[in-house]
Amino acid sequence: MELRTGQVAVVTGAASGVGRAMARRFAAEGLKVVLADVEEAPLRATADELTADGAELLARTVDVGLREDVEALAAAAYDTFGAVHVLCNNAGVGSGAEGRMWQHDPADWHWAFAVNVWGVFHGVQCFLPRMLTSGEPGHVVNTSSTDGGVAPLPTASVYAVTKAAVVTLTESLYAHLKAEGAPIGASVLFPGPHMLRTGLWESHRNRPARYAKTRPRRTPYRSLAEWEAAMKEAGQEVAFTPVEDVAEQVVDGIRAGRFWMLPAAEHTDAQIRARARSMLDRADPSYLERFILD
């Protein structure tokens, strides 16, 4: 797909992190941008920054887990700009689950699925019919993660399960669009290849009351800074990918019509090979062995 001045891009989770970087990059390409996020103050700050830089935009406070919010976002986008060409279903949360899976608070699963899976599905259902009706070229980018999308990190299993679902959802969407002969592409985004400095680590700050934990946490939430300090104390340096690099991958991937927005990385490729080999050999998942001793 060719990105041109005047086209319209919708980005959920746009107030910070990868979403904010994508919105800034689309605006720099001359696109009009629809910013959606559940956090009103950071959303307004991002909108003000982009407006000051000359961007034409619409900002809406949206909980993607609520279908009516996403329907209202689509209506507002079309009422304001008359079209949508790029849809980035990017909003996501960590679950805050603790312990083994059988010990998890079910509310953690409900919340993570509401945002990370239902949020993507709501975006597809609320925007794609209008995008298809226009007959114009378009592209959908759904944000997954190597945690789950490639192989699970069992210590973050709820998140991993949701991100695995996003991969399958996007594969199916790609096939459906091809079957229709639609001029709309689909991609699954794996931000990286390294860690990201985003607000995902503090997702609990936006947790709706309807998904409140049914019992208190046994341990305090740990921030990214605390986790990074613990890793350094253990003698492990952590590499970080700038979110601007992820936005670059998205723009390049849309232009190339690339389904797998998966940056090259030796450790990721090794995981993919190990998982595929385990399946082909009908063998135990040895790629999880380093977690089994935890």
C-alpha atoms as one frame of an Amber mdcrd trajectory, in Angstrom:
protein
   0.000   0.000   0.000   1.236   3.458  -0.847   1.027   5.925   2.043  -0.002
   9.353   0.817  -0.644  12.768   2.303  -4.265  13.143   3.319  -4.925   9.498
   4.070  -6.275   8.613   7.530  -4.700   6.333  10.123  -6.414   5.112  13.302
  -4.223   4.066  16.219  -5.503   2.616  19.482  -3.324   2.790  22.569  -2.006
   6.000  21.018  -1.234   8.031  24.144   2.117   6.400  24.872   4.674   3.808
  23.830   4.416   2.105  20.460   1.021   3.634  19.702   2.272   7.166  20.244
   5.324   6.491  18.082   3.141   5.121  15.279   0.825   8.128  15.451   3.777
  10.519  15.279   5.250   8.652  12.320   1.983   8.579  10.378   1.575  12.316
  10.987   5.127  12.896   9.752   4.161  11.031   6.572   1.337  13.533   6.058
  -1.525  11.298   7.184  -4.409  12.527   9.275  -4.423  10.621  12.544  -7.187
   9.355  14.815  -5.791   8.829  18.312  -7.613   6.541  20.727  -6.625   5.678
  24.278  -8.243   4.913  27.625  -6.045   7.479  29.436  -7.484  10.928  28.848
  -4.671  13.172  30.144  -1.781  11.473  28.273  -3.987  11.269  25.185  -4.608
  14.997  25.299  -0.903  15.684  25.826   0.004  13.566  22.787  -2.693  15.247
  20.702  -1.453  18.699  21.715   2.137  17.788  20.764   1.114  16.475  17.350
  -1.150  19.446  16.709   1.705  21.809  17.551   3.773  19.967  14.946   1.081
  20.617  12.341  -0.770  17.298  12.388  -4.469  17.097  11.550  -6.055  14.757
  14.050  -8.957  13.552  16.107  -8.450  12.315  19.666 -11.007  10.173  21.481
 -10.988   8.515  24.896 -11.820   4.874  24.158 -11.923   1.598  26.067 -11.399
  -0.919  23.260 -12.845  -3.659  25.448 -16.247  -1.974  25.063 -17.708  -2.481
  21.609 -19.841   0.644  21.876 -16.704   2.729  22.449 -15.064   1.362  19.307
 -18.272   1.817  17.309 -18.365   5.451  18.441 -14.698   5.842  17.487 -15.368
   4.550  13.963 -18.377   6.841  13.575 -16.356   9.845  14.761 -13.453   9.019
  12.439 -15.708   8.807   9.405 -17.767  11.839  10.404 -14.582  13.878  10.774
 -12.421  12.657   7.895 -14.754  10.627   5.669 -12.370   7.675   5.350  -9.942
   5.368   7.134  -7.020   3.815   5.276  -4.838   2.398   8.059  -6.147   0.715
  11.204  -3.690  -0.129  13.974  -5.288  -2.249  16.695  -2.473  -1.615  19.139
  -4.009  -1.149  22.603  -2.877  -3.783  25.072  -2.462  -4.540  28.766  -0.537
  -6.907  30.980  -2.812  -8.936  33.208  -1.118  -8.677  36.597  -1.663 -12.393
  37.187   0.433 -14.126  39.849   1.536 -17.671  40.454   0.649 -20.813  38.531
  -2.227 -20.832  36.084  -4.534 -22.711  38.441  -3.900 -19.992  41.035  -4.763
 -17.067  38.765  -7.556 -14.671  39.506 -10.092 -15.188  36.666 -10.575 -11.416
  36.566  -7.018 -11.105  35.215  -7.966 -13.279  32.255 -11.225 -11.438  31.622
  -9.471  -8.068  31.541  -6.544  -9.164  29.350  -8.864 -10.813  26.824 -11.221
  -7.823  26.811  -8.443  -5.473  25.705  -5.897  -7.627  23.885  -8.265  -9.888
  21.937 -11.759  -8.420  21.992 -10.242  -4.974  21.417  -8.692  -6.190  18.163
 -11.890  -7.956  17.109 -13.956  -4.841  17.856 -11.589  -2.792  15.710 -11.928
  -5.222  12.816 -15.725  -5.364  12.996 -16.314  -1.647  13.519 -13.919  -0.343
  10.872 -13.424  -2.952   8.164 -16.959  -2.944   6.693 -16.623   0.785   5.981
 -13.080   0.383   4.682 -14.257  -2.361   2.322 -17.237  -0.355   1.122 -14.973
   2.537   0.115 -13.054   0.337  -2.301  -9.882   2.255  -1.445  -6.555   0.597
  -0.583  -6.064   0.052   3.118  -4.149  -1.878   5.735  -4.817  -3.371   9.177
  -1.988  -3.823  11.677  -2.685  -5.898  14.796  -0.123  -5.766  17.593   1.006
  -9.113  19.006   4.226  -9.980  20.837   6.962 -12.569  20.620   5.646 -13.556
  24.075   2.852 -15.771  22.843   3.016 -14.824  19.198   6.219 -16.830  18.792
   6.455 -18.846  22.011   5.050 -18.211  25.484   6.869 -16.733  28.423   5.108
 -18.901  31.026   5.697 -16.356  33.792   3.480 -13.998  31.773   1.137 -16.670
  30.478  -2.116 -14.689  30.371  -0.551 -12.032  28.180   1.078 -14.735  26.048
  -2.243 -16.493  25.441  -3.888 -13.265  24.282  -1.032 -12.409  21.943  -1.080
 -15.896  20.438  -4.770 -15.314  19.747  -3.954 -12.066  17.933  -1.656 -13.951
  15.552  -4.336 -16.477  14.633  -6.972 -13.755  14.355  -4.753 -11.831  11.932
  -3.872 -14.905   9.877  -7.592 -15.585   9.475  -8.277 -11.940   8.653  -5.584
 -12.022   5.971  -7.196 -15.095   4.389 -10.668 -13.539   4.509  -9.462 -10.345
   2.835  -7.686 -12.331   0.122 -10.811 -14.434  -0.458 -12.797 -11.228  -1.002
 -10.187  -9.823  -3.392 -10.106  -6.756  -1.158  -7.477  -4.036  -1.687  -6.784
  -4.165   2.058  -3.787  -5.859   3.589  -3.296  -7.289   7.069  -0.188  -7.554
   9.218   0.703  -8.826  12.637   3.225  -6.662  14.493   5.829  -8.036  16.899
   7.388  -4.937  18.499  11.073  -5.402  19.109  13.385  -7.201  18.661  14.339
  -6.193  22.209  12.467  -4.988  25.276  10.441  -1.781  25.041  10.156   1.096
  27.458   6.377   1.397  27.545   3.575   1.705  30.067   2.623  -1.953  29.643
   4.438  -2.735  32.878   2.039  -0.457  34.746  -1.182  -1.483  33.027  -2.902
  -1.801  36.399  -3.187   1.988  36.532  -5.995   1.760  33.940  -7.770  -1.344
  35.172 -11.568  -0.842  35.060 -13.590  -1.546  38.172 -15.584  -4.188  36.297
 -12.391  -6.273  36.071 -11.171  -5.592  39.616  -9.223  -8.382  41.261 -11.319
 -10.626  43.466  -8.464 -10.975  45.950  -5.439  -8.836  46.858  -2.068  -9.382
  45.203   0.451 -11.348  47.227   3.319  -9.182  45.987   3.493  -5.543  44.860
   3.464  -4.708  41.176   7.000  -4.312  39.853   7.831  -1.389  37.574  10.074
  -1.645  34.530  12.781   0.297  36.367  12.656  -2.158  39.271  12.784  -5.145
  36.937  15.698  -3.655  35.009  17.570  -2.969  38.257  17.033  -6.571  39.379
  18.347  -7.872  36.051  21.457  -5.698  36.298  22.040  -6.851  39.864  21.914
 -10.412  38.550  24.567  -9.490  35.991  22.233  -9.436  32.981  22.179  -6.373
  30.763  18.858  -5.705  29.046  18.690  -4.332  25.501  15.871  -1.972  24.539
  14.399  -1.159  21.142  13.350   2.484  20.675   9.623   2.725  19.982  10.476
   4.934  17.009  12.167   1.923  15.407   8.944  -0.053  15.784   6.986   2.734
  14.094   9.510   2.629  11.246   8.941  -1.127  10.913   5.199  -0.527  10.673
   5.457   2.104   7.945   7.944   0.025   5.961   5.790  -3.083   6.433   2.639
  -1.378   5.185   4.437  -0.098   2.105   5.857  -3.551   1.407   2.581  -5.358
   2.141   4.441  -7.464   4.698   2.263  -9.785   6.809   4.890 -10.682   9.416
   6.155  -7.419  10.915   8.759  -9.408  12.789  12.209  -7.801  13.067  15.161
 -10.078  12.474  16.754 -11.322  15.687  18.873 -14.385  16.370  17.105 -15.262
  19.627  13.648 -14.962  18.044  14.608 -17.069  15.034  16.025 -19.722  17.369
  12.732 -19.806  19.283  10.758 -20.203  16.075  12.960 -23.068  14.893  12.875
 -24.812  18.272   9.094 -24.599  18.514   8.571 -25.754  14.928  11.023 -28.623
  15.442   9.217 -29.698  18.597   5.925 -29.832  16.696   7.361 -31.615  13.667
   9.089 -34.163  15.901   6.004 -34.553  18.116   8.409 -33.904  20.983   8.098
 -32.165  24.331   8.485 -28.362  24.187  12.174 -28.201  25.116  12.203 -24.487
  24.288  10.378 -23.985  27.614  12.908 -25.896  29.710  14.548 -22.799  31.149
  11.186 -21.859  32.713  10.307 -25.269  34.097  12.842 -24.905  36.894  11.439
 -21.536  38.030
